[in-house]
Amino acid sequence: MAIDLLVHSSGGNKTTDIMYGLMHEDINNSGDGGIYAELISNRAFQGSEKFPSNLDNWSPVGGATLTLQKLAKPLSSALPYSVNVANPKEGKGKGKDSKNKKVGLANAGFWGMDVKRQKYTGSFHVTGEYKGDFEVSLRSAITGETFGKKVVKGGSKKGKWTEKEFELVPFKDAPNSNNTFVVQWDAEGAKDGSLDLNLISLFPPTFKGRKNGLRIDLAQTMVELKPTFLRFPGGNMLEGNTLDTWWKWYETIGPLKDRPGMAGVWEYQQTLGLGLIEYMEWADDMNLEPIVGVFAGLALDGSFVPESEMEWVIQQALDEIEFLTGDAKATKWGAVRAKLGHPKPWKVKWVEIGNEDWLAGRPAGFESYINYRFPMMMKAFNEKYPDIQIIASPSIFDNMTIPKGAAGDHHPYLTPDEFVERFNKFDSLSQDNVTLIGEAASTHPNGGIAWEGDLMPLPWWGGSVAEAIFLISTERNGDKIIGATYAPGLRSLDRWQWSMTWVQHAADPALTTRSTSWYVWRIFAHHIIRETLPVGAPAGKPNFDPLFYVAGKSETGTGVFKAAVYNSTESIPVSLKFDGLKEGAVANLTVLTGPEDPYGYNDPWTGVNVVKEKTTFIKAGKGGAFSFTLPGLSVAVLETADAVKNGKGKSKGK
């Protein structure tokens, strides 16, 4: 027997303007070695107490000797270490061709480099007495074959750092990504037998052509999701490992030579090349609302700033927003922004205070957040920026009473069954408890099967269907949910800390893989409901399970119905009517299905995509009913061609 549903033409609620978005922090090498397009790994020998400076990913060329140096006159105070490249010692690597001997260094990239016939832009800084030219090239790390090279004119001076810039267009594509970037020069031209180099950089073409920008293919996977907001910089990255090593926004702006990097919280050093300005440019280029997270005085080691010392925490957060939004002539930080090439202020409507301050294992830190850290920061922001919506990092579901005027942030990482069991969770929200879903994902399977600890190795179809049901539950309450996003969004296939991600990537773009969850979130984001509409069922009340659904009107007034089937091994017949649409009305029905095995996933290494997408043009039959069947473990969206006209009903039912 079909499930009969009637979508009323009025009686619902207006929904959020930013239902689906993105969240980013540098985890899984999703920044460095990921969406940040820099190809050179360890480009400036940045280090920290946790991750000391080193020569990782660098190797000598031409028998040279590489030594990490801390010069008396470094490139900058932010980048105190550099590499010394010394000629071979007498008798080593010398011969009758010694006059033509070239020395230098090679970089292996982030587990390789993609080399194509396209323009690469690069630069390096060098000091030391040298007469001659430099040569840069892209080569195979296996055979040594050169795919492209460029002479960089001019030498360098002792005691002075000289920046060399170049463009390099390979004359052929490399057959794989196992390649290196080489900088070399004539050994005999180095008067003192060695040169020092730092901040060696190479970029492929970037998204929207931005300098210091994003990797095109990964940015495109985000664009295809039709996001409306960008939450940054996290995430645990915001908090840092200690109170001294948080994401200091003012160290992420300005020239790259003035960015010291930071000890990442995900077991690797970060360059901070993807900094505050780059995040805002990312938002600009994808037309996204920025949701800016500001440090709130809590670190991952559990330490927190006492109440008597909160002034500096509050001030740096206010300064950050002044940097983004302040007038270029009337404010200190607005003037700094203008000098960095952005005279026009950005608009910031949303600021989140801290990140996951409720996190288990830090009870004293959570108490400090409730008792003084959040109240003090909210008061300061309300006074200086009354038009900005403040978001607390916990939500009412984290045992915090969110003060009036503030919103919360909820981060569910659950099993599929847990998502389904909590389908009605957001029905209890009120207009005083508006909530952001700043992170969410199905992370481990029902029954507690432990793969990779407590995480699945990749997003899987059954988990993705459960995420669809979760999203339906948020859309049913779209007047009380600010927006929702998955996290983490990106993961390197070579090094990761969190396996569940929308997109997996490597140096080779051919390995860029959209997960099962990516397809689910995309289909919902492509059919936005601007006004929810109540749905009536035969018994007068919707009976969810195995069919979960939400309905409403789009921006143009067309009818939208979203559904997912769970807990059913059989297909579910559906008879769907939109009040006011008659027999002959037309709609497009798009259905996502997966493999018979609910644990099936999209495999980056084989290229197998288990998600099948089918769109069908259907007509309403007798009584204006659209009739269709949804398979078990499926996700569907139906959108009508005609607008659903407003009726006279005033029901607030869902």
Buried (B, 14 or more C-beta within 10 A) or exposed (E): EEBBBBBBBBBBBEBBBBBBBBBBBBBBBBBBBBBBBBBBBBBBBBBBEBBEBBBEBBBBBBBBBBEBBEBEEBBBEBBBBBBBBBBBEEEEBBEEEEEEBBBBBBBBBBBBBBBBEBEBBBBBBBBBBBEBBBBBBBBBBEEEEBBBBBEBEEBBEEEEBBEBEBEBEBEEEBEBBBBBBBBBBBBBBBEEBBBBBBBBBBBBBBBEEBEBBBBBBBBEBBEBBBBBBBBBBBBBBBBBBBBEBBBBBBBBBBEBBBBBBBBBBBEBBBBBBBBBBBBBBBBBBBEBBBBBBBBBBBBBBEBBBEEEEBEEBBEBBBBBBBBBBBEBEEBEBBBBBBEEEBEEBBEBBBBBBBBBBBBEEBEEBBEBBBEBBBBBBBEBBBEEBEEBBBBBBBBBBBEBEBBEEBBBBBBBBBBBBBBBEBBEBBEEBEEEBBBBBBBBBBBBBBEEEEBEEEBBEBBBBBBBBBBBBBBBBBBBBBBBBBBBBBBBBBBBBBBBBBBBBBBBBBBBBEBBBBBBBBBBBBBBBBBBBBBBBBBBBEEEEBEBEBBBBBBBBBEEBBBBBBBBBBBBEEEBBBBBBBBBBEEEBEBBBBBBBBBEEBBBBBBBEEEEBBBEEEEEEBEBEEEBBBBBEBBBBBBBBBBBEBBBEBBEBEEEBB
